[in-house]
């Protein structure tokens, strides 16, 4: 049995049913904590058993993106939507939850053994934390804004890349301070190595190694590998587009994934040793993860993890249904853990590449049931559009130059990529050619001569080639440069815009003609617009929702001279109303009157977590949290209901997704025929069930029986032969019931007058004809063999309609009818209603006297 913990109100941990040190849940087995977004749970998967042994409920983060980092002792959680960071010490069950980071993508939490860091990539700040308390250790280390990385290698060094400088830096964490009275105070983290791996303003991505780091220059396709204290090994790769790396690489071979072409290059110490293409299409491929000589490549669109051996030969795929976003692949302690945040299952892969499935919601841990959540009944997503045509990129927009003192700053806005990612920009001017990363889009050219004129031409490059050039204005470097604005503020608005503002800059005697605003994000820094006033409103959608940005401003005077960049603003996260819920489906609820069930797919939250859905139908409104399905009731029978579903976040309500459905109608029944028997009748009918599930029954009038079951044909029994009956068919569903009637007479019952001659003497002719005295098959007006009351004689074999039975004189048929003896007489249709002894009449259908009523 495992353990259930709860992270409850105020986003602080509450431990249910535990609390003592001897109940701590630290484990030194291979384990991985995984997040389930719809459940709001973090579950620990034991790699040895492939089962969940501990769950942590995080209700305030339900539906949010949650970053999970872990060791055997600590689990750190960061709510991407709120920025809150939590820590749980599994050896003592001490827990802390402090809002120590800005929300949105751009802050990373790193953890190794007892060392924890918060890396603010936008601001360029790296702060070590004490994972026991989340308090700071030492002063933060500061880098240029727009760094990337923030990942530990196998030896406990944290690696940071600074694209603006083209460098990668290793940080050694400080030891934890002693928690005993008078204990030593820890110092701060320190930089132990900085290596130049690229030219300034190139795009960089990193993957840590067992002892070192691999850095890919996405602008030039140069891979620099740093191991131990050895110099960097640099190799230029034959990539067809921008490459990407997994956060950590197991082993000595580094897989580089080109998402656009779905191609993976495996790079060893001596260069590319294998390459392979990942099946499928689309650009949702995640970087290949190396594990025990194999390579695992996740596709978040299809929910598949494609597996390849060391030679690049495809193995059996690992498939998830409805993964709910990017798949999370984590190599830990001899296992590869694969989590799908939106799925109820995860996978554990051992060092022999055997795959086991984990039920994340299994209710076999100590502490109770998983939180109830409406079932995910999303309809299938729409088909993907056809792959667009790919062409060379367009021209960069808004190419401008601003002069400085013996330098010039060139800026531009992104070119259209024409369906192939831009790998780099090429800047030409001052007799030189420069390459700039696709996410940088600015360049400071130094070593110029004041007073001389310079122009710069910029073009973009993608896998199809070079796009058209656009040329900047002409500038003359000068020492008469303005001051930068002294401060910059930024505010994300609910309409998706971002307002950037600053005080007027000092032009040092010259007029300020414009300001250039640059947006800084993780790993990138690019101009976003120009303004002639002291503010700029960045249009909705120009910045990526949910991602952190900060801003700097450069002032440009009337002579085209530009200042240095201003101080960096605080970080903001652009957000807007959610996208329209897609795949809205409304359906009849067959078992409930006046009800419909509505399901939908969660839309993009556009930078602010979806707090609820508002479902409106027929003048009614319902709020839904924690799921994408709801059943609405209270409508009329057979009512057609129009439904609107809107997602709600801090920016407001989305546009509606719509659907219609009809509630269950009262059924309709039509009798199509009645097939009577002697004592039975089969009634055939059709039922319009009104969208529900009908139950059907039939009743017969008088003393007849009833039946229920099929809604197409029912049979009733124990009827009286030759009797008129009214049959009533009832069809009933959740909305009500309806009846239909038909009258039919059952068939008459017959018997055969039976007298069989003997073999010799008088017996041989006994049954041939009516004679004086007693004879077989005589018919009387009463139930005694009285000559005065005899009304006739029935020739053997005569078929007589039988009405009922009546007790009377005993009659013995001797050998002439199988020694039949009885006091019962049968009323038959013979010259009216008269009687024949049952001894001389064999009833059809088995001669069962119980088939006849008593007269």
TILOTI-101940 format. One record per residue (C-alpha): x, y, z; residue in three letters. Coordinates in steps of 0.25 Angstrom, whole numbers, plus 2048, in hexadecimal, padded with zeros to 3 digits. Layout:
XYZALA ...
***
This chain:
800800800UNK 80580E7FDUNK 80181C802UNK 7F88277FFUNK 7FC835802UNK 7F58427FFUNK 7F98507FBUNK 7EE858800UNK 7E8866802UNK 7F2872800UNK 7FA8687F8UNK 801863805UNK 803854807UNK 7F984D810UNK 7FD83E813UNK 7F1835815UNK 7F282A81FUNK 80182C821UNK 80A836828UNK 81482E830UNK 82282C82BUNK 82181D82CUNK 81681E821UNK 81F826817UNK 81F822809UNK 82D824804UNK 8318187FBUNK 83E8147F6UNK 83880B7EBUNK 8388117DDUNK 82C81A7DDUNK 8268257D5UNK 81C82F7D9UNK 8128327CDUNK 80783D7CCUNK 7F983A7C8UNK 7F28477C3UNK 7E48447C3UNK 7E483D7D1UNK 7ED8477D7UNK 7F683C7DDUNK 8058397DEUNK 80882A7DEUNK 8148237E1UNK 8178177D8UNK 82080C7DEUNK 8298087D2UNK 82B7FA7D9UNK 81C7F67DAUNK 8178007CFUNK 80C8047D9UNK 8088117DFUNK 80C8107EEUNK 80981F7F2UNK 80082A7EDUNK 7FF8387F1UNK 7F38407EEUNK 7F584F7E9UNK 7E78547E8UNK 7EB8637E5UNK 7F385E7D9UNK 7E98557D3UNK 7E88587C4UNK 7F68607C5UNK 80385D7BFUNK 80C8587CAUNK 81B8567CAUNK 82084B7D2UNK 82F8497D7UNK 83383E7E0UNK 83D8377E8UNK 83C82B7F2UNK 83A8357FDUNK 8338417F7UNK 8288447EDUNK 8278537E7UNK 81B8577E0UNK 8198647D8UNK 80B8687D4UNK 80E86E7C6UNK 8018767C6UNK 80387C7D4UNK 81287C7D6UNK 8108757E4UNK 81B86C7E8UNK 81A8617F2UNK 8238577F9UNK 82184A800UNK 82C844808UNK 828835808UNK 831831813UNK 82983A81DUNK 81D83E816UNK 82084C818UNK 81A85580DUNK 81B863808UNK 81486B7FDUNK 8188797FAUNK 8158817EEUNK 8248837EAUNK 8238847DBUNK 81C88C7D0UNK 8118847C9UNK 81287F7BBUNK 81C8787B3UNK 82A87E7B5UNK 82D8797C3UNK 83386C7C6UNK 8358647D3UNK 84185B7D4UNK 8448517DEUNK 8508477E1UNK 8528407EEUNK 85184B7F8UNK 8538567EEUNK 84885E7E9UNK 84886A7DFUNK 83D8747D9UNK 8428787CCUNK 83B8857C6UNK 83F8847B8UNK 8398917B4UNK 83F8997BEUNK 84C8927BEUNK 84C88F7CDUNK 8508817D3UNK 84D8807E2UNK 8508747EBUNK 84686F7F5UNK 846867801UNK 83C85C7FDUNK 83885A80CUNK 83386880DUNK 83386E7FFUNK 83C879805UNK 84787F7FDUNK 85587A7FEUNK 85F8857FBUNK 85D8917F1UNK 85788E7E4UNK 86188C7D8UNK 85E8967CDUNK 85F8947BEUNK 85A89B7B1UNK 84B89B7B0UNK 8468907A7UNK 84E8847ACUNK 84B8757AAUNK 84E8687B0UNK 84E8677BFUNK 8508587C0UNK 85984F7C8UNK 8638467C2UNK 8668387C9UNK 87083E7D2UNK 8678497D8UNK 86C8557D0UNK 86185E7CBUNK 8638637BCUNK 85E8717B7UNK 85F8757A8UNK 85F8847A5UNK 85C886796UNK 85F895796UNK 86D89279AUNK 86F884793UNK 87387E7A0UNK 8708727A9UNK 8738727B8UNK 8748677C3UNK 86F86B7D1UNK 8738637DDUNK 8688647E8UNK 86C8687F7UNK 86A85E802UNK 85D85E80AUNK 85E867816UNK 85E85F824UNK 85185F82AUNK 85785D838UNK 858868842UNK 86587083FUNK 867868832UNK 87086C827UNK 86987681DUNK 86A87280EUNK 87187B804UNK 86B87D7F6UNK 86C8757E9UNK 8788787E1UNK 87B8787D2UNK 88686D7CFUNK 88786E7C0UNK 8838777B5UNK 8858727A6UNK 88387A799UNK 87B870790UNK 87587A786UNK 875888780UNK 86D892788UNK 85E893785UNK 85D884780UNK 85287B784UNK 85787178EUNK 851864794UNK 85785B79EUNK 85784D7A3UNK 85E8497B0UNK 86783C7B0UNK 86C8337BAUNK 87783D7BDUNK 8768497B4UNK 86D84F7AAUNK 86984F79BUNK 86685C795UNK 86085D787UNK 86286B77FUNK 85586A778UNK 85987676FUNK 86586E769UNK 86286076DUNK 86F85F775UNK 86E855781UNK 87885878CUNK 87A84C796UNK 88184F7A3UNK 8858437ACUNK 88C8447B9UNK 89784E7B9UNK 89B84B7AAUNK 89A8567A0UNK 88D857798UNK 88C84E78CUNK 885855780UNK 87E84F774UNK 876855769UNK 86984C766UNK 86284A759UNK 85584F75EUNK 84A853755UNK 84385C75FUNK 84486176DUNK 848856777UNK 843853785UNK 84984B790UNK 84384479CUNK 84584A7A9UNK 84F83F7ADUNK 8568347A5UNK 8598267AAUNK 8668207A5UNK 87182679BUNK 86882778FUNK 86083478EUNK 853834786UNK 85084177EUNK 841842779UNK 83D84A76DUNK 82E84C770UNK 82B852763UNK 83084675BUNK 82D83B766UNK 83C837765UNK 845833770UNK 85583376FUNK 85C82B779UNK 86A83277CUNK 87582B782UNK 88382F786UNK 88882E777UNK 87B834771UNK 86E82F76CUNK 86D82076EUNK 85F81E76AUNK 853825765UNK 844821763UNK 83782775FUNK 82B826769UNK 81E821762UNK 81282B761UNK 81083975EUNK 80E846766UNK 81884F76EUNK 81484A77CUNK 82084177DUNK 82784278AUNK 83784178CUNK 83C83278BUNK 83F82D799UNK 84B82379AUNK 84A8177A3UNK 85380B7A4UNK 85780C795UNK 84980E790UNK 84281B78CUNK 83481F790UNK 82D829788UNK 81F82F78DUNK 814834784UNK 80A83C78CUNK 80083D781UNK 7FF82E77FUNK 80282A78EUNK 80D820788UNK 81B81E78DUNK 823819781UNK 82F810785UNK 83B80E77EUNK 847805781UNK 85680A780UNK 857808771UNK 84A81076FUNK 84180476CUNK 833806771UNK 82D7FE77CUNK 81F7FC782UNK 81880A785UNK 81380D792UNK 805813791UNK 7FC81C79AUNK 7EE81F798UNK 7EB82E79AUNK 7F98327A0UNK 7F48407A3UNK 80084879EUNK 80F84579DUNK 8138377A3UNK 81D8387AEUNK 82A82F7ADUNK 83282E7B9UNK 83F8257BBUNK 8418217C9UNK 8488177D1UNK 84880C7C7UNK 83B80E7C0UNK 8348177B6UNK 82781D7BBUNK 81D8227B1UNK 81182A7B5UNK 80582F7AEUNK 7FF83B7B7UNK 7F18397B1UNK 7F182A7B1UNK 7EE8207BCUNK 7FA8187B9UNK 8098197B9UNK 8148107B4UNK 82180A7BAUNK 82C8067B1UNK 8377FD7B8UNK 8467FC7B3UNK 8427F17AAUNK 8377FA7A3UNK 82C7F27A9UNK 81F7FA7AAUNK 8157FA7B5UNK 8088017B7UNK 8058097C4UNK 7F780D7C8UNK 7F981A7CEUNK 7EB81A7D5UNK 7EC80C7DBUNK 7E480D7E8UNK 7EE8037EFUNK 7F580E7F7UNK 7F3811806UNK 7EA81C808UNK 7DE81C7FFUNK 7D881D7F1UNK 7DE8267E6UNK 7D68337E4UNK 7C98317DCUNK 7CA8387CFUNK 7C08377C4UNK 7C482D7B9UNK 7CC8327ADUNK 7C28307A2UNK 7C8839798UNK 7C383778AUNK 7CF834781UNK 7D784077CUNK 7D584576EUNK 7DE840763UNK 7EA848761UNK 7EB851755UNK 7F484D74AUNK 80385174BUNK 80585F745UNK 80F86273AUNK 81D86673FUNK 824871739UNK 83087A73BUNK 82E884746UNK 828892744UNK 83089F746UNK 8328A4755UNK 8298AF759UNK 82D8BD75FUNK 83C8BC75DUNK 8428C8764UNK 8508CC768UNK 8538D6774UNK 8618DC775UNK 8698DB781UNK 8778DF785UNK 8808D877BUNK 8758CE779UNK 8678CB774UNK 85B8C3779UNK 8538BC76EUNK 8458B7771UNK 83A8B076AUNK 82D8A976BUNK 82B89A767UNK 82A897759UNK 81E88D754UNK 82487F755UNK 81B87A74AUNK 81986D751UNK 827869754UNK 82E86E761UNK 83887975FUNK 846874763UNK 84D882763UNK 84E89075EUNK 85A895756UNK 85E8A4758UNK 8678AA74EUNK 86E8B8750UNK 87B8BF753UNK 8828B574AUNK 87E8AA753UNK 87489E754UNK 86D89A761UNK 86488F764UNK 85989176FUNK 850887776UNK 842886771UNK 83D88A77FUNK 847895781UNK 84489F776UNK 84E8AA77AUNK 85D8AD778UNK 8668B777DUNK 8718B9773UNK 87E8BF779UNK 88B8C5774UNK 8848CF76BUNK 88A8DD768UNK 8828E976EUNK 87D8F2763UNK 87D8E7758UNK 86F8E2752UNK 86B8D4753UNK 8608CC74EUNK 85C8BD752UNK 8558B374AUNK 84E8A7751UNK 84789B74BUNK 84288E751UNK 84687F74EUNK 83E87374FUNK 84086574AUNK 83B86973CUNK 84687473BUNK 84888373DUNK 83C88D73DUNK 83C89B737UNK 8448A673DUNK 83F8B2744UNK 8498BE746UNK 8498C7752UNK 84A8D6753UNK 8578DD752UNK 85E8E075FUNK 86B8E8763UNK 8718E3770UNK 8738EF77AUNK 8778F1788UNK 86B8FA78AUNK 8628EF78EUNK 8558F1797UNK 8538EA7A5UNK 84B8DE7A6UNK 83E8DF7ADUNK 8408DD7BCUNK 8358D37BFUNK 82B8CA7B7UNK 81E8C47BCUNK 8168BA7B5UNK 8078B67B7UNK 8008AA7B1UNK 7F18AE7AEUNK 7E58A57AEUNK 7E38A879FUNK 7F08A179BUNK 7F88AE79AUNK 8048B27A2UNK 8078C07A5UNK 8168C47A6UNK 8188D27ACUNK 8258DA7B0UNK 8288E87B4UNK 82D8F27A9UNK 83C8F07A7UNK 8468FB7A7UNK 84B8FE799UNK 85790679EUNK 852912796UNK 84D90B78AUNK 83F907788UNK 83A8F978AUNK 8338F477DUNK 8308E6781UNK 8318DB78BUNK 8348CC787UNK 82E8C1790UNK 8348B4791UNK 82D8A8797UNK 83689E79FUNK 83188F7A1UNK 8388827A5UNK 84488179CUNK 84088D793UNK 84089C791UNK 8398A2786UNK 8348B0782UNK 8258B1783UNK 8218BF77FUNK 8248CE77EUNK 81D8DA784UNK 81E8E9783UNK 8188EB791UNK 81C8E579FUNK 8148D879EUNK 8118CD794UNK 8058C4794UNK 8098B678EUNK 7FD8B0786UNK 7F68A478BUNK 7FC897785UNK 80989E782UNK 80F89778EUNK 80D889792UNK 80288779DUNK 8078817AAUNK 8168847A7UNK 81E88E7B0UNK 82389A7AAUNK 82B8A67AEUNK 82E8B37A7UNK 83A8BC7A4UNK 8398CA79DUNK 8438D1794UNK 8418E0791UNK 8458E5784UNK 8488F4781UNK 8458FD775UNK 8538F976FUNK 8508EB770UNK 8598E877CUNK 8548DE786UNK 8568DC795UNK 85A8D079CUNK 84F8C77A0UNK 8478CB7ACUNK 8468C27B9UNK 83D8B67B7UNK 82F8B77BBUNK 8288AD7C4UNK 8238A17BEUNK 8148A07B9UNK 80C8947B3UNK 8038987A7UNK 7F58927A8UNK 7E88937A1UNK 7DA88C7A2UNK 7DB87D7A0UNK 7D9878792UNK 7CB87378EUNK 7C8865793UNK 7C985B787UNK 7C284E785UNK 7B685278DUNK 7AC84778CUNK 79E846793UNK 797839794UNK 78A834799UNK 78A82D7A7UNK 7828217A4UNK 78081D7B3UNK 77C82B7B8UNK 7708337B4UNK 7738427B0UNK 7828407B0UNK 78D8417A6UNK 79C83E7A7UNK 7A68497A2UNK 7B58457A0UNK 7C084E79AUNK 7CF84F798UNK 7D78587A1UNK 7DB864798UNK 7E986C799UNK 7E98737A6UNK 7F087F79FUNK 7F98827ABUNK 7F08817B7UNK 7EA8757BDUNK 7DC8717B9UNK 7D58727C7UNK 7C786D7C2UNK 7BE86A7B6UNK 7B08717B5UNK 7A68687AEUNK 79986F7AAUNK 78D8687A4UNK 77E86B7A4UNK 77F8777ADUNK 78786F7B7UNK 7968717BBUNK 7A08677C1UNK 7AE8697C6UNK 7B885E7C4UNK 7C585C7CBUNK 7CF8517CAUNK 7C984A7BEUNK 7C484C7B0UNK 7B78457B1UNK 7A98497B8UNK 79B8437B8UNK 79084E7B7UNK 78284B7BCUNK 7758527BEUNK 7718537AFUNK 76384E7A9UNK 7618407A3UNK 766840794UNK 76B84E795UNK 77685378BUNK 78085A794UNK 78B86378EUNK 798863796UNK 7A386D798UNK 7B186A79FUNK 7BA8757A3UNK 7C88737AAUNK 7CB87E7B5UNK 7D88837BAUNK 7DD8907C0UNK 7DB8977B2UNK 7CC8937B1UNK 7C388A7A9UNK 7C788479CUNK 7BF883790UNK 7B5878791UNK 7B686A78BUNK 7A8866787UNK 7A0859785UNK 791855786UNK 78A84878CUNK 77C84378EUNK 77783E79BUNK 77083179CUNK 762831797UNK 75682979BUNK 75781C793UNK 74D819788UNK 74780B786UNK 74080577AUNK 73A7F677AUNK 73D7F076DUNK 7367E276FUNK 7317D8778UNK 7337C9776UNK 7297C277FUNK 72A7B3783UNK 7217AA78BUNK 7257B0798UNK 7307B9794UNK 7327C678CUNK 73F7CC786UNK 73E7DB785UNK 7477E277BUNK 74A7F177CUNK 7547FC779UNK 759806783UNK 75F814781UNK 76781578DUNK 76882478DUNK 77782478EUNK 77681C79BUNK 77680E79FUNK 7688087A0UNK 7627FD7A8UNK 7567F67A2UNK 74B7ED7A7UNK 73E7E77A3UNK 7317E57ABUNK 7257DD7A7UNK 7177E07ABUNK 70E7D87B4UNK 7157CC7BBUNK 7217CC7B1UNK 72F7CD7B4UNK 73A7D77B1UNK 7487D77ACUNK 7547E17ABUNK 7627E27A5UNK 7647E4796UNK 75F7F178FUNK 75C7EA782UNK 7547DD786UNK 74E7D8792UNK 7457CB795UNK 73B7C97A0UNK 7367BB7A4UNK 72B7B57ADUNK 7207BA7A4UNK 7137B47A2UNK 7117AE794UNK 7077B578BUNK 7067C1794UNK 7077D0790UNK 7127D7797UNK 7177E6797UNK 7267E6797UNK 72C7F379DUNK 73B7F6799UNK 7428007A2UNK 75080679FUNK 75780E7AAUNK 7648167AAUNK 7698217B3UNK 76082B7ADUNK 7538247AFUNK 74A8187AAUNK 74081679EUNK 73780B79BUNK 73080578FUNK 7257FA78EUNK 7207EF785UNK 7147E5786UNK 7157D7781UNK 70E7CA784UNK 7177BE788UNK 7167B177FUNK 70B7A7783UNK 71079A78AUNK 70C78D783UNK 70C77E787UNK 70B77277FUNK 6FF768781UNK 70775B783UNK 70274D783UNK 70B74277EUNK 70673477AUNK 70B728781UNK 71271C779UNK 70771177AUNK 6F870E77DUNK 6EF719780UNK 6FA722784UNK 6FF723775UNK 6F272B771UNK 6EF73277EUNK 6F3740779UNK 6ED73F76BUNK 6DF74576EUNK 6D5749778UNK 6CE73D77EUNK 6C373B788UNK 6C973C796UNK 6D6741799UNK 6E174478FUNK 6ED74D78EUNK 6EC75C789UNK 6DE75E78EUNK 6DA76C791UNK 6D077179BUNK 6CA77D7A0UNK 6CE77B7AEUNK 6DA7747B5UNK 6D37667B6UNK 6D175B7ACUNK 6C275C7ACUNK 6BB75779FUNK 6B17627A0UNK 6BC76C7A0UNK 6C4767795UNK 6C577178AUNK 6CE769780UNK 6DA76177DUNK 6E8766777UNK 6EF75D76DUNK 6FD75A772UNK 70676476DUNK 6FC76F76EUNK 70377D772UNK 6FA78477CUNK 6FC792782UNK 6FE791791UNK 6F979C79AUNK 6FA7977A9UNK 6FA78B7B2UNK 6EF7877BCUNK 6EF77C7C6UNK 6E57707C4UNK 6E37617C3UNK 6EF7597C2UNK 6F27537B5UNK 6FC7487B1UNK 7007477A3UNK 7067397A5UNK 70F735799UNK 70973E790UNK 71174B795UNK 71D74679CUNK 7157427A9UNK 7117507ABUNK 7087527B8UNK 7037607BDUNK 6F77677C3UNK 6FA7737BBUNK 6F27777AFUNK 6F57817A4UNK 6EB78B79FUNK 6ED78B790UNK 6E7791784UNK 6DD78777FUNK 6CF78B77CUNK 6D1796785UNK 6D9795792UNK 6D8787797UNK 6E177D79EUNK 6EA77179BUNK 6F17697A5UNK 70076D7A6UNK 70375E7A5UNK 6FE75E796UNK 70476C793UNK 71376E791UNK 71777D792UNK 720782788UNK 72E78778DUNK 73077C797UNK 72377879CUNK 7257817A9UNK 7187827B0UNK 71E78E7B8UNK 71E7967AAUNK 70F7977ACUNK 7087A07B5UNK 6FC79B7BEUNK 6EE79D7B8UNK 
***
